[in-house]
Amino acid sequence: MKFLFKLFLAFLPIPFMADAQKKIKLQSPNGNIVFSFRMIDKMPSYSISFKGKTLVEESGLNLQIENENFEREMILGKPVFRNGLENYELFVGKAKRVTSRYREMLLPISESRTTSRRINIVVRAFDNGLAFRYEFPQQ
């Protein structure tokens, strides 16, 4: 009985540790490009792969605003996903009309400090590329 109790205690913390570093993934419409995001020690981190091969290894995201770093003690809110379609015309090039499908993920992040500044990281995955930007919501 003691053995089972010790075994139970040994595996008890594992789900909590795994959940704390859970990856959030965004794939391009064709599935070739994968953007992975997670919080490591309350710091935003990402990686990028193409057809299963790592292009960008785990890297931290930070931003410096008025000599203050916006990188630690961060809290991730609920991610928002959506699909989109862009149609536009080119002035030069082989194709005049372009239609581009994408998948988008909005990651709301806020500081857990007293300043509690907020920022959104918006990631778009296209079949032929990936982009992300910082947005500053009304504070």
N, CA, C and O atoms as a GROMACS GRO file, in nm:
protein
  556
    1MET      N    1   0.081  -0.119   0.000
    1MET     CA    2   0.000   0.000   0.000
    1MET      C    3   0.086   0.127   0.000
    1MET      O    4   0.057   0.223  -0.072
    2LYS      N    5   0.193   0.126   0.082
    2LYS     CA    6   0.283   0.240   0.085
    2LYS      C    7   0.345   0.263  -0.051
    2LYS      O    8   0.362   0.378  -0.094
    3PHE      N    9   0.380   0.155  -0.121
    3PHE     CA   10   0.441   0.165  -0.253
    3PHE      C   11   0.346   0.236  -0.350
    3PHE      O   12   0.388   0.324  -0.425
    4LEU      N   13   0.218   0.198  -0.349
    4LEU     CA   14   0.121   0.262  -0.438
    4LEU      C   15   0.104   0.411  -0.404
    4LEU      O   16   0.092   0.494  -0.494
    5PHE      N   17   0.102   0.443  -0.276
    5PHE     CA   18   0.090   0.582  -0.234
    5PHE      C   19   0.210   0.663  -0.282
    5PHE      O   20   0.193   0.775  -0.331
    6LYS      N   21   0.331   0.610  -0.269
    6LYS     CA   22   0.452   0.679  -0.315
    6LYS      C   23   0.451   0.694  -0.467
    6LYS      O   24   0.491   0.798  -0.520
    7LEU      N   25   0.405   0.591  -0.536
    7LEU     CA   26   0.396   0.596  -0.682
    7LEU      C   27   0.298   0.706  -0.724
    7LEU      O   28   0.324   0.781  -0.818
    8PHE      N   29   0.185   0.715  -0.655
    8PHE     CA   30   0.086   0.818  -0.682
    8PHE      C   31   0.146   0.958  -0.662
    8PHE      O   32   0.128   1.046  -0.746
    9LEU      N   33   0.215   0.978  -0.551
    9LEU     CA   34   0.277   1.108  -0.524
    9LEU      C   35   0.385   1.143  -0.625
    9LEU      O   36   0.403   1.259  -0.659
   10ALA      N   37   0.456   1.043  -0.672
   10ALA     CA   38   0.564   1.067  -0.768
   10ALA      C   39   0.509   1.120  -0.900
   10ALA      O   40   0.574   1.204  -0.964
   11PHE      N   41   0.392   1.074  -0.942
   11PHE     CA   42   0.337   1.116  -1.070
   11PHE      C   43   0.236   1.229  -1.060
   11PHE      O   44   0.188   1.277  -1.163
   12LEU      N   45   0.204   1.272  -0.942
   12LEU     CA   46   0.106   1.378  -0.923
   12LEU      C   47   0.147   1.510  -0.987
   12LEU      O   48   0.062   1.571  -1.052
   13PRO      N   49   0.270   1.560  -0.973
   13PRO     CA   50   0.306   1.691  -1.029
   13PRO      C   51   0.319   1.694  -1.181
   13PRO      O   52   0.318   1.802  -1.240
   14ILE      N   53   0.331   1.581  -1.246
   14ILE     CA   54   0.358   1.578  -1.390
   14ILE      C   55   0.250   1.648  -1.472
   14ILE      O   56   0.285   1.729  -1.558
   15PRO      N   57   0.119   1.622  -1.451
   15PRO     CA   58   0.020   1.693  -1.532
   15PRO      C   59   0.026   1.844  -1.515
   15PRO      O   60   0.005   1.917  -1.612
   16PHE      N   61   0.054   1.893  -1.396
   16PHE     CA   62   0.060   2.037  -1.375
   16PHE      C   63   0.179   2.098  -1.447
   16PHE      O   64   0.167   2.207  -1.504
   17MET      N   65   0.293   2.031  -1.446
   17MET     CA   66   0.411   2.083  -1.516
   17MET      C   67   0.388   2.080  -1.666
   17MET      O   68   0.427   2.174  -1.736
   18ALA      N   69   0.326   1.976  -1.718
   18ALA     CA   70   0.302   1.966  -1.862
   18ALA      C   71   0.206   2.074  -1.906
   18ALA      O   72   0.224   2.134  -2.013
   19ASP      N   73   0.102   2.102  -1.826
   19ASP     CA   74   0.004   2.202  -1.862
   19ASP      C   75   0.064   2.342  -1.860
   19ASP      O   76   0.025   2.427  -1.940
   20ALA      N   77   0.158   2.368  -1.771
   20ALA     CA   78   0.219   2.500  -1.760
   20ALA      C   79   0.299   2.536  -1.885
   20ALA      O   80   0.317   2.654  -1.915
   21GLN      N   81   0.346   2.435  -1.957
   21GLN     CA   82   0.426   2.462  -2.076
   21GLN      C   83   0.359   2.405  -2.201
   21GLN      O   84   0.427   2.361  -2.294
   22LYS      N   85   0.226   2.405  -2.204
   22LYS     CA   86   0.151   2.351  -2.316
   22LYS      C   87   0.173   2.437  -2.441
   22LYS      O   88   0.164   2.560  -2.436
   23LYS      N   89   0.200   2.371  -2.552
   23LYS     CA   90   0.221   2.443  -2.678
   23LYS      C   91   0.088   2.471  -2.746
   23LYS      O   92  -0.002   2.387  -2.748
   24ILE      N   93   0.079   2.589  -2.802
   24ILE     CA   94  -0.035   2.628  -2.883
   24ILE      C   95   0.017   2.634  -3.025
   24ILE      O   96   0.115   2.703  -3.053
   25LYS      N   97  -0.048   2.561  -3.116
   25LYS     CA   98   0.004   2.551  -3.253
   25LYS      C   99  -0.091   2.614  -3.353
   25LYS      O  100  -0.213   2.609  -3.340
   26LEU      N  101  -0.030   2.674  -3.455
   26LEU     CA  102  -0.102   2.731  -3.568
   26LEU      C  103  -0.039   2.674  -3.694
   26LEU      O  104   0.082   2.687  -3.714
   27GLN      N  105  -0.120   2.612  -3.780
   27GLN     CA  106  -0.069   2.554  -3.904
   27GLN      C  107  -0.117   2.637  -4.022
   27GLN      O  108  -0.224   2.697  -4.019
   28SER      N  109  -0.035   2.639  -4.127
   28SER     CA  110  -0.075   2.701  -4.253
   28SER      C  111  -0.191   2.619  -4.311
   28SER      O  112  -0.210   2.504  -4.271
   29PRO      N  113  -0.269   2.676  -4.404
   29PRO     CA  114  -0.381   2.600  -4.461
   29PRO      C  115  -0.342   2.464  -4.521
   29PRO      O  116  -0.420   2.369  -4.513
   30ASN      N  117  -0.222   2.454  -4.580
   30ASN     CA  118  -0.179   2.325  -4.636
   30ASN      C  119  -0.108   2.237  -4.533
   30ASN      O  120  -0.072   2.123  -4.563
   31GLY      N  121  -0.086   2.289  -4.412
   31GLY     CA  122  -0.026   2.212  -4.303
   31GLY      C  123   0.126   2.204  -4.304
   31GLY      O  124   0.184   2.140  -4.216
   32ASN      N  125   0.192   2.266  -4.400
   32ASN     CA  126   0.338   2.258  -4.409
   32ASN      C  127   0.411   2.343  -4.306
   32ASN      O  128   0.516   2.303  -4.255
   33ILE      N  129   0.358   2.460  -4.276
   33ILE     CA  130   0.422   2.551  -4.182
   33ILE      C  131   0.350   2.542  -4.048
   33ILE      O  132   0.227   2.548  -4.042
   34VAL      N  133   0.426   2.528  -3.940
   34VAL     CA  134   0.368   2.520  -3.806
   34VAL      C  135   0.439   2.620  -3.715
   34VAL      O  136   0.561   2.616  -3.700
   35PHE      N  137   0.361   2.710  -3.655
   35PHE     CA  138   0.408   2.806  -3.556
   35PHE      C  139   0.363   2.752  -3.421
   35PHE      O  140   0.244   2.729  -3.400
   36SER      N  141   0.458   2.731  -3.330
   36SER     CA  142   0.427   2.681  -3.196
   36SER      C  143   0.460   2.789  -3.094
   36SER      O  144   0.565   2.852  -3.101
   37PHE      N  145   0.370   2.809  -2.999
   37PHE     CA  146   0.386   2.913  -2.897
   37PHE      C  147   0.362   2.850  -2.761
   37PHE      O  148   0.275   2.765  -2.745
   38ARG      N  149   0.440   2.894  -2.662
   38ARG     CA  150   0.416   2.853  -2.525
   38ARG      C  151   0.481   2.953  -2.431
   38ARG      O  152   0.569   3.030  -2.469
   39MET      N  153   0.435   2.948  -2.307
   39MET     CA  154   0.491   3.031  -2.202
   39MET      C  155   0.588   2.945  -2.122
   39MET      O  156   0.551   2.839  -2.072
   40ILE      N  157   0.713   2.990  -2.109
   40ILE     CA  158   0.814   2.921  -2.030
   40ILE      C  159   0.856   3.016  -1.919
   40ILE      O  160   0.913   3.122  -1.946
   41ASP      N  161   0.829   2.979  -1.796
   41ASP     CA  162   0.860   3.064  -1.681
   41ASP      C  163   0.803   3.205  -1.697
   41ASP      O  164   0.870   3.304  -1.671
   42LYS      N  165   0.677   3.212  -1.742
   42LYS     CA  166   0.604   3.338  -1.762
   42LYS      C  167   0.668   3.427  -1.866
   42LYS      O  168   0.655   3.550  -1.860
   43MET      N  169   0.737   3.366  -1.962
   43MET     CA  170   0.799   3.440  -2.072
   43MET      C  171   0.751   3.378  -2.204
   43MET      O  172   0.758   3.256  -2.220
   44PRO      N  173   0.702   3.460  -2.300
   44PRO     CA  174   0.655   3.407  -2.428
   44PRO      C  175   0.770   3.348  -2.510
   44PRO      O  176   0.880   3.403  -2.513
   45SER      N  177   0.742   3.235  -2.574
   45SER     CA  178   0.843   3.165  -2.653
   45SER      C  179   0.776   3.102  -2.775
   45SER      O  180   0.659   3.064  -2.769
   46TYR      N  181   0.849   3.092  -2.885
   46TYR     CA  182   0.792   3.034  -3.007
   46TYR      C  183   0.896   2.951  -3.081
   46TYR      O  184   1.016   2.962  -3.056
   47SER      N  185   0.847   2.869  -3.174
   47SER     CA  186   0.932   2.795  -3.267
   47SER      C  187   0.853   2.780  -3.397
   47SER      O  188   0.730   2.790  -3.398
   48ILE      N  189   0.927   2.756  -3.506
   48ILE     CA  190   0.864   2.741  -3.637
   48ILE      C  191   0.922   2.619  -3.706
   48ILE      O  192   1.043   2.597  -3.704
   49SER      N  193   0.834   2.541  -3.769
   49SER     CA  194   0.881   2.426  -3.847
   49SER      C  195   0.816   2.427  -3.985
   49SER      O  196   0.708   2.483  -4.004
   50PHE      N  197   0.885   2.364  -4.080
   50PHE     CA  198   0.836   2.351  -4.218
   50PHE      C  199   0.848   2.205  -4.259
   50PHE      O  200   0.958   2.149  -4.261
   51LYS      N  201   0.736   2.145  -4.292
   51LYS     CA  202   0.731   2.003  -4.330
   51LYS      C  203   0.801   1.916  -4.227
   51LYS      O  204   0.874   1.823  -4.262
   52GLY      N  205   0.780   1.945  -4.099
   52GLY     CA  206   0.835   1.866  -3.991
   52GLY      C  207   0.978   1.898  -3.952
   52GLY      O  208   1.028   1.842  -3.853
   53LYS      N  209   1.045   1.985  -4.025
   53LYS     CA  210   1.183   2.023  -3.992
   53LYS      C  211   1.183   2.160  -3.924
   53LYS      O  212   1.116   2.253  -3.969
   54THR      N  213   1.258   2.170  -3.816
   54THR     CA  214   1.266   2.294  -3.740
   54THR      C  215   1.341   2.402  -3.818
   54THR      O  216   1.455   2.381  -3.860
   55LEU      N  217   1.276   2.517  -3.836
   55LEU     CA  218   1.342   2.632  -3.900
   55LEU      C  219   1.391   2.731  -3.795
   55LEU      O  220   1.502   2.783  -3.805
   56VAL      N  221   1.307   2.756  -3.696
   56VAL     CA  222   1.344   2.846  -3.585
   56VAL      C  223   1.327   2.766  -3.457
   56VAL      O  224   1.216   2.725  -3.422
   57GLU      N  225   1.437   2.746  -3.387
   57GLU     CA  226   1.431   2.674  -3.259
   57GLU      C  227   1.365   2.761  -3.154
   57GLU      O  228   1.345   2.881  -3.174
   58GLU      N  229   1.331   2.700  -3.042
   58GLU     CA  230   1.264   2.770  -2.932
   58GLU      C  231   1.335   2.904  -2.905
   58GLU      O  232   1.453   2.907  -2.870
   59SER      N  233   1.261   3.014  -2.921
   59SER     CA  234   1.316   3.148  -2.904
   59SER      C  235   1.220   3.233  -2.822
   59SER      O  236   1.098   3.223  -2.838
   60GLY      N  237   1.275   3.314  -2.734
   60GLY     CA  238   1.193   3.402  -2.653
   60GLY      C  239   1.148   3.524  -2.731
   60GLY      O  240   1.217   3.571  -2.821
   61LEU      N  241   1.031   3.576  -2.695
   61LEU     CA  242   0.979   3.699  -2.753
   61LEU      C  243   0.982   3.807  -2.645
   61LEU      O  244   0.937   3.784  -2.533
   62ASN      N  245   1.035   3.923  -2.680
   62ASN     CA  246   1.030   4.033  -2.585
   62ASN      C  247   1.020   4.164  -2.661
   62ASN      O  248   1.039   4.169  -2.782
   63LEU      N  249   0.992   4.267  -2.588
   63LEU     CA  250   0.976   4.399  -2.646
   63LEU      C  251   1.021   4.499  -2.542
   63LEU      O  252   0.986   4.487  -2.424
   64GLN      N  253   1.098   4.599  -2.584
   64GLN     CA  254   1.145   4.701  -2.490
   64GLN      C  255   1.068   4.829  -2.516
   64GLN      O  256   1.067   4.882  -2.628
   65ILE      N  257   1.002   4.880  -2.410
   65ILE     CA  258   0.924   5.002  -2.420
   65ILE      C  259   0.976   5.100  -2.316
   65ILE      O  260   0.973   5.073  -2.196
   66GLU      N  261   1.025   5.212  -2.364
   66GLU     CA  262   1.077   5.317  -2.275
   66GLU      C  263   1.171   5.260  -2.169
   66GLU      O  264   1.149   5.279  -2.049
   67ASN      N  265   1.272   5.191  -2.213
   67ASN     CA  266   1.375   5.133  -2.127
   67ASN      C  267   1.324   5.028  -2.029
   67ASN      O  268   1.394   4.994  -1.933
   68GLU      N  269   1.204   4.977  -2.050
   68GLU     CA  270   1.150   4.869  -1.968
   68GLU      C  271   1.124   4.749  -2.058
   68GLU      O  272   1.065   4.762  -2.165
   69ASN      N  273   1.170   4.632  -2.014
   69ASN     CA  274   1.147   4.512  -2.091
   69ASN      C  275   1.006   4.460  -2.070
   69ASN      O  276   0.954   4.459  -1.958
   70PHE      N  277   0.946   4.418  -2.177
   70PHE     CA  278   0.812   4.361  -2.177
   70PHE      C  279   0.830   4.214  -2.213
   70PHE      O  280   0.799   4.172  -2.324
   71GLU      N  281   0.881   4.134  -2.117
   71GLU     CA  282   0.913   3.996  -2.149
   71GLU      C  283   0.890   3.898  -2.036
   71GLU      O  284   0.865   3.780  -2.063
   72ARG      N  285   0.897   3.940  -1.912
   72ARG     CA  286   0.884   3.846  -1.800
   72ARG      C  287   0.756   3.873  -1.721
   72ARG      O  288   0.693   3.978  -1.734
   73GLU      N  289   0.721   3.776  -1.639
   73GLU     CA  290   0.600   3.787  -1.556
   73GLU      C  291   0.477   3.816  -1.641
   73GLU      O  292   0.396   3.902  -1.608
   74MET      N  293   0.463   3.742  -1.751
   74MET     CA  294   0.353   3.760  -1.843
   74MET      C  295   0.247   3.651  -1.821
   74MET      O  296   0.278   3.541  -1.777
   75ILE      N  297   0.124   3.685  -1.852
   75ILE     CA  298   0.012   3.592  -1.841
   75ILE      C  299  -0.054   3.584  -1.977
   75ILE      O  300  -0.086   3.686  -2.037
   76LEU      N  301  -0.076   3.462  -2.026
   76LEU     CA  302  -0.140   3.441  -2.155
   76LEU      C  303  -0.290   3.425  -2.134
   76LEU      O  304  -0.334   3.345  -2.052
   77GLY      N  305  -0.368   3.503  -2.210
   77GLY     CA  306  -0.513   3.489  -2.209
   77GLY      C  307  -0.555   3.379  -2.306
   77GLY      O  308  -0.471   3.302  -2.353
   78LYS      N  309  -0.683   3.372  -2.335
   78LYS     CA  310  -0.736   3.269  -2.424
   78LYS      C  311  -0.706   3.307  -2.570
   78LYS      O  312  -0.746   3.413  -2.617
   79PRO      N  313  -0.635   3.218  -2.642
   79PRO     CA  314  -0.605   3.246  -2.783
   79PRO      C  315  -0.733   3.247  -2.868
   79PRO      O  316  -0.829   3.176  -2.839
   80VAL      N  317  -0.732   3.329  -2.973
   80VAL     CA  318  -0.844   3.338  -3.066
   80VAL      C  319  -0.794   3.298  -3.203
   80VAL      O  320  -0.696   3.354  -3.252
   81PHE      N  321  -0.861   3.201  -3.266
   81PHE     CA  322  -0.822   3.152  -3.398
   81PHE      C  323  -0.926   3.194  -3.501
   81PHE      O  324  -1.045   3.205  -3.471
   82ARG      N  325  -0.879   3.216  -3.624
   82ARG     CA  326  -0.972   3.242  -3.735
   82ARG      C  327  -0.904   3.209  -3.867
   82ARG      O  328  -0.782   3.206  -3.878
   83ASN      N  329  -0.986   3.184  -3.968
   83ASN     CA  330  -0.939   3.161  -4.105
   83ASN      C  331  -0.970   3.285  -4.186
   83ASN      O  332  -1.068   3.354  -4.160
   84GLY      N  333  -0.887   3.314  -4.285
   84GLY     CA  334  -0.909   3.432  -4.366
   84GLY      C  335  -0.873   3.410  -4.511
   84GLY      O  336  -0.808   3.311  -4.548
   85LEU      N  337  -0.916   3.504  -4.593
   85LEU     CA  338  -0.890   3.501  -4.736
   85LEU      C  339  -0.863   3.643  -4.782
   85LEU      O  340  -0.943   3.733  -4.757
   86GLU      N  341  -0.750   3.663  -4.848
   86GLU     CA  342  -0.715   3.794  -4.902
   86GLU      C  343  -0.722   3.790  -5.053
   86GLU      O  344  -0.674   3.696  -5.115
   87ASN      N  345  -0.782   3.892  -5.112
   87ASN     CA  346  -0.786   3.909  -5.258
   87ASN      C  347  -0.733   4.047  -5.290
   87ASN      O  348  -0.779   4.147  -5.234
   88TYR      N  349  -0.635   4.053  -5.378
   88TYR     CA  350  -0.581   4.182  -5.417
   88TYR      C  351  -0.520   4.172  -5.556
   88TYR      O  352  -0.498   4.064  -5.609
   89GLU      N  353  -0.492   4.290  -5.614
   89GLU     CA  354  -0.432   4.298  -5.748
   89GLU      C  355  -0.289   4.348  -5.738
   89GLU      O  356  -0.258   4.436  -5.658
   90LEU      N  357  -0.202   4.290  -5.820
   90LEU     CA  358  -0.063   4.332  -5.828
   90LEU      C  359  -0.046   4.426  -5.947
   90LEU      O  360  -0.112   4.409  -6.049
   91PHE      N  361   0.043   4.523  -5.933
   91PHE     CA  362   0.071   4.615  -6.042
   91PHE      C  363   0.173   4.555  -6.139
   91PHE      O  364   0.169   4.583  -6.259
   92VAL      N  365   0.263   4.473  -6.087
   92VAL     CA  366   0.364   4.406  -6.170
   92VAL      C  367   0.367   4.258  -6.133
   92VAL      O  368   0.321   4.220  -6.026
   93GLY      N  369   0.421   4.176  -6.222
   93GLY     CA  370   0.435   4.034  -6.194
   93GLY      C  371   0.355   3.950  -6.291
   93GLY      O  372   0.283   4.002  -6.376
   94LYS      N  373   0.368   3.819  -6.278
   94LYS     CA  374   0.301   3.726  -6.368
   94LYS      C  375   0.150   3.724  -6.348
   94LYS      O  376   0.074   3.722  -6.444
   95ALA      N  377   0.107   3.725  -6.222
   95ALA     CA  378  -0.036   3.720  -6.193
   95ALA      C  379  -0.087   3.859  -6.158
   95ALA      O  380  -0.023   3.934  -6.084
   96LYS      N  381  -0.203   3.893  -6.214
   96LYS     CA  382  -0.260   4.022  -6.182
   96LYS      C  383  -0.344   4.014  -6.054
   96LYS      O  384  -0.333   4.100  -5.967
   97ARG      N  385  -0.426   3.910  -6.042
   97ARG     CA  386  -0.510   3.890  -5.923
   97ARG      C  387  -0.449   3.783  -5.834
   97ARG      O  388  -0.406   3.678  -5.882
   98VAL      N  389  -0.447   3.808  -5.704
   98VAL     CA  390  -0.392   3.714  -5.608
   98VAL      C  391  -0.499   3.681  -5.504
   98VAL      O  392  -0.566   3.769  -5.450
   99THR      N  393  -0.513   3.552  -5.479
   99THR     CA  394  -0.600   3.504  -5.372
   99THR      C  395  -0.512   3.426  -5.276
   99THR      O  396  -0.443   3.332  -5.316
  100SER      N  397  -0.515   3.463  -5.151
  100SER     CA  398  -0.427   3.401  -5.053
  100SER      C  399  -0.507   3.361  -4.928
  100SER      O  400  -0.566   3.446  -4.862
  101ARG      N  401  -0.507   3.232  -4.898
  101ARG     CA  402  -0.573   3.182  -4.777
  101ARG      C  403  -0.475   3.186  -4.661
  101ARG      O  404  -0.354   3.172  -4.681
  102TYR      N  405  -0.526   3.206  -4.540
  102TYR     CA  406  -0.440   3.205  -4.422
  102TYR      C  407  -0.519   3.160  -4.299
  102TYR      O  408  -0.642   3.158  -4.299
  103ARG      N  409  -0.444   3.124  -4.197
  103ARG     CA  410  -0.499   3.097  -4.064
  103ARG      C  411  -0.432   3.196  -3.970
  103ARG      O  412  -0.313   3.225  -3.984
  104GLU      N  413  -0.509   3.246  -3.875
  104GLU     CA  414  -0.459   3.348  -3.785
  104GLU      C  415  -0.486   3.310  -3.640
  104GLU      O  416  -0.587   3.247  -3.607
  105MET      N  417  -0.393   3.351  -3.554
  105MET     CA  418  -0.406   3.328  -3.411
  105MET      C  419  -0.372   3.457  -3.339
  105MET      O  420  -0.268   3.518  -3.365
  106LEU      N  421  -0.459   3.500  -3.248
  106LEU     CA  422  -0.434   3.618  -3.165
  106LEU      C  423  -0.406   3.569  -3.024
  106LEU      O  424  -0.486   3.498  -2.964
  107LEU      N  425  -0.290   3.609  -2.971
  107LEU     CA  426  -0.247   3.569  -2.838
  107LEU      C  427  -0.248   3.691  -2.746
  107LEU      O  428  -0.157   3.773  -2.753
  108PRO      N  429  -0.351   3.706  -2.660
  108PRO     CA  430  -0.354   3.820  -2.567
  108PRO      C  431  -0.263   3.794  -2.447
  108PRO      O  432  -0.277   3.694  -2.378
  109ILE      N  433  -0.171   3.886  -2.424
  109ILE     CA  434  -0.074   3.870  -2.317
  109ILE      C  435  -0.077   3.996  -2.231
  109ILE      O  436  -0.088   4.108  -2.282
  110SER      N  437  -0.066   3.977  -2.100
  110SER     CA  438  -0.062   4.092  -2.009
  110SER      C  439   0.044   4.067  -1.903
  110SER      O  440   0.080   3.953  -1.874
  111GLU      N  441   0.091   4.176  -1.845
  111GLU     CA  442   0.188   4.166  -1.736
  111GLU      C  443   0.115   4.131  -1.608
  111GLU      O  444   0.000   4.172  -1.587
  112SER      N  445   0.181   4.056  -1.524
  112SER     CA  446   0.121   4.024  -1.394
  112SER      C  447   0.164   4.124  -1.287
  112SER      O  448   0.125   4.112  -1.171
  113ARG      N  449   0.245   4.222  -1.326
  113ARG     CA  450   0.290   4.326  -1.232
  113ARG      C  451   0.182   4.432  -1.215
  113ARG      O  452   0.075   4.424  -1.275
  114THR      N  453   0.211   4.531  -1.132
  114THR     CA  454   0.113   4.636  -1.105
  114THR      C  455   0.082   4.720  -1.228
  114THR      O  456  -0.029   4.772  -1.240
  115THR      N  457   0.179   4.736  -1.321
  115THR     CA  458   0.153   4.814  -1.442
  115THR      C  459   0.051   4.745  -1.530
  115THR      O  460  -0.029   4.812  -1.596
  116SER      N  461   0.051   4.613  -1.533
  116SER     CA  462  -0.047   4.532  -1.605
  116SER      C  463  -0.070   4.578  -1.749
  116SER      O  464  -0.184   4.586  -1.795
  117ARG      N  465   0.038   4.608  -1.819
  117ARG     CA  466   0.026   4.645  -1.960
  117ARG      C  467  -0.018   4.523  -2.040
  117ARG      O  468   0.010   4.409  -2.003
  118ARG      N  469  -0.088   4.549  -2.151
  118ARG     CA  470  -0.136   4.440  -2.236
  118ARG      C  471  -0.080   4.454  -2.377
  118ARG      O  472  -0.052   4.564  -2.425
  119ILE      N  473  -0.065   4.340  -2.440
  119ILE     CA  474  -0.018   4.335  -2.577
  119ILE      C  475  -0.079   4.211  -2.643
  119ILE      O  476  -0.102   4.110  -2.578
  120ASN      N  477  -0.104   4.222  -2.773
  120ASN     CA  478  -0.150   4.106  -2.849
  120ASN      C  479  -0.042   4.068  -2.948
  120ASN      O  480   0.018   4.154  -3.012
  121ILE      N  481  -0.017   3.940  -2.959
  121ILE     CA  482   0.070   3.889  -3.065
  121ILE      C  483  -0.023   3.822  -3.166
  121ILE      O  484  -0.095   3.728  -3.133
  122VAL      N  485  -0.020   3.872  -3.289
  122VAL     CA  486  -0.106   3.818  -3.395
  122VAL      C  487  -0.016   3.745  -3.494
  122VAL      O  488   0.079   3.802  -3.548
  123VAL      N  489  -0.048   3.618  -3.519
  123VAL     CA  490   0.032   3.534  -3.608
  123VAL      C  491  -0.055   3.492  -3.725
  123VAL      O  492  -0.168   3.447  -3.706
  124ARG      N  493  -0.002   3.506  -3.846
  124ARG     CA  494  -0.071   3.459  -3.966
  124ARG      C  495   0.017   3.357  -4.037
  124ARG      O  496   0.135   3.381  -4.062
  125ALA      N  497  -0.043   3.244  -4.069
  125ALA     CA  498   0.028   3.138  -4.142
  125ALA      C  499  -0.037   3.122  -4.278
  125ALA      O  500  -0.154   3.086  -4.289
  126PHE      N  501   0.040   3.151  -4.382
  126PHE     CA  502  -0.002   3.132  -4.521
  126PHE      C  503   0.060   3.001  -4.570
  126PHE      O  504   0.144   2.943  -4.502
  127ASP      N  505   0.021   2.955  -4.688
  127ASP     CA  506   0.082   2.834  -4.744
  127ASP      C  507   0.228   2.857  -4.780
  127ASP      O  508   0.307   2.762  -4.780
  128ASN      N  509   0.265   2.982  -4.809
  128ASN     CA  510   0.403   3.009  -4.852
  128ASN      C  511   0.479   3.101  -4.758
  128ASN      O  512   0.582   3.157  -4.796
  129GLY      N  513   0.432   3.118  -4.634
  129GLY     CA  514   0.505   3.203  -4.542
  129GLY      C  515   0.430   3.224  -4.411
  129GLY      O  516   0.318   3.177  -4.393
  130LEU      N  517   0.495   3.296  -4.322
  130LEU     CA  518   0.439   3.320  -4.189
  130LEU      C  519   0.480   3.460  -4.144
  130LEU      O  520   0.590   3.505  -4.173
  131ALA      N  521   0.390   3.527  -4.074
  131ALA     CA  522   0.422   3.660  -4.022
  131ALA      C  523   0.357   3.678  -3.886
  131ALA      O  524   0.251   3.620  -3.860
  132PHE      N  525   0.420   3.756  -3.800
  132PHE     CA  526   0.353   3.793  -3.675
  132PHE      C  527   0.383   3.937  -3.643
  132PHE      O  528   0.483   3.994  -3.686
  133ARG      N  529   0.292   3.996  -3.566
  133ARG     CA  530   0.304   4.137  -3.530
  133ARG      C  531   0.257   4.157  -3.387
  133ARG      O  532   0.186   4.074  -3.332
  134TYR      N  533   0.298   4.269  -3.329
  134TYR     CA  534   0.254   4.310  -3.197
  134TYR      C  535   0.141   4.412  -3.216
  134TYR      O  536   0.152   4.503  -3.298
  135GLU      N  537   0.034   4.398  -3.139
  135GLU     CA  538  -0.073   4.497  -3.136
  135GLU      C  539  -0.085   4.548  -2.993
  135GLU      O  540  -0.068   4.472  -2.897
  136PHE      N  541  -0.114   4.676  -2.980
  136PHE     CA  542  -0.130   4.736  -2.848
  136PHE      C  543  -0.275   4.776  -2.830
  136PHE      O  544  -0.317   4.880  -2.882
  137PRO      N  545  -0.354   4.695  -2.757
  137PRO     CA  546  -0.494   4.730  -2.734
  137PRO      C  547  -0.507   4.851  -2.643
  137PRO      O  548  -0.412   4.891  -2.577
  138GLN      N  549  -0.626   4.910  -2.641
  138GLN     CA  550  -0.653   5.022  -2.552
  138GLN      C  551  -0.614   4.984  -2.409
  138GLN      O  552  -0.661   4.882  -2.358
  139GLN      N  553  -0.530   5.064  -2.346
  139GLN     CA  554  -0.482   5.032  -2.211
  139GLN      C  555  -0.569   5.096  -2.106
  139GLN      O  556  -0.543   5.081  -1.986
   0.00000   0.00000   0.00000
